[in-house]
Structure formats: C-alpha cells, structure tokens
C-alpha cells in the first residue's frame, strides 16, 4: 500500500484526522464519562505523536519505543485538557508529548546520573515552573536554590547533569548550503599562524557585538561558565542567555 508505514502495528496511512468541532464534542462526551470518546480522541491524535517523534530521529532510539512513550504523553494531555481554555488541543498536547519523550531519553541515557542528582534536578525544574507562575518571570538559579534550601552550585550541577548529550553530527548552523556540525567546531589541528589569524578575526567580530552579547560570549567561551551561571550573574533567564548567545554567534560568523 502506497505510503503505508507501520509503527507498533499501527498503519499510519489509515490514521484518522479529527476536525476541531469533532474534537470538542468528543472531549465533552469523554468528560461526561464516555470511554469510547476517549479512545476516539487517542486514535484521532496519533498523527500528532508521529509529527513530534520526527524531532528525535537522530537520537538512535527505536521509533516504536518513542511512539509508545509519545502516546503516554498524548493520553496525559487528553485526560488533563480543559475545554474552558481558549487554546487548540494540539497547542496544549505537543509540549506534553515532547516532555514525556525527553524524560524517557534522560532516564535511559547511556551517561548514568545518580538518582539523588536526578531527583534534585526534577525538583529544581518544578520549583522553577512554580516561581515563574508566581512572579511572571523565569527565576535565577539563586532563587531556585533558596527555595530548595540547597547550595546554588548543587542546583547548577544537577541541571547540567540531566542535559541531553549532543551528537557530534548535530547540525548547529545551516543557511541553505552545507550544514555546520558540532564536529566541525571541535577540530584542533590548526597551526599557530592559523590560530593567530583566527584570534584576530574573532576579536574584530566580538567588537561589532553589543556589550551584553560580548559579556555573555566572554563568560561562556573564555571563562568557561555554564548558561545557568551566566544567567545568574547578569540577572536574566537561562533561555534568554541561550537566545542571545546563538544570535551573537550567528552575527560573528558573518564577519569571521
């Protein structure tokens, strides 16, 4: 059959697609106790799980396993979805499916992290979400540590420990031509003359950046600090540090 792909025994070419009106009616029936409506919602949103697991194709995990884990996230989203919120179900469900898959990948990581360290990291993430909801902004590492009553360094170490490892073949930049991979950035076979010329080019490119971006790159790549440490020192969120860092590196690449 053309387009037929089977995952966990499911013929993906025959998966149904539900309209928004049908979805809302099924949710009303499910929340009134109709188990058949819940089954229809699960079946009708399996394509959403398929679209999500494509993001994790380069992790080396069996597609069947990722699909099953994604279905767990889908069922949690279905059981917790609030019809009263003015949001499409897919908008609500995708982060939950992604989160379930990421938890699975962390727990099955070949780089083993101690149970106590992983528990501390999960508590830190919960506290971060709670403080964000309470204050309307992302908290600093220091605020998370104060809430947990543990040293700041332990929080940083725990959060770093559960970060997913990056493949050497992970693309980090692509502008329509050949992509640049992580591996391309860690080669160390340059001569002293090449290092000297590259150093001049980097310093010139750095001078073209705004002061805050210069500070972030100095702390990250010359002082060896983590994004969480940089965020804590300059008083912004780790997500903002990540965005500014990526934008600055892309800007520098135009001049180097």
PyMOL commands that set and color helices and strands:
alter all, ss='L'
color gray80, all
select helices_A, chain A and resi 12-14+20-31+35-44+46-59+63-80+89-107+115-135+141-148+152-161+182-185+192-207+211-222+227-234+238-255
alter helices_A, ss='H'
color red, helices_A
select strands_A, chain A and resi 6-7+10-11+171-173+180-181
alter strands_A, ss='S'
color yellow, strands_A
deselect
rebuild
show_as cartoon
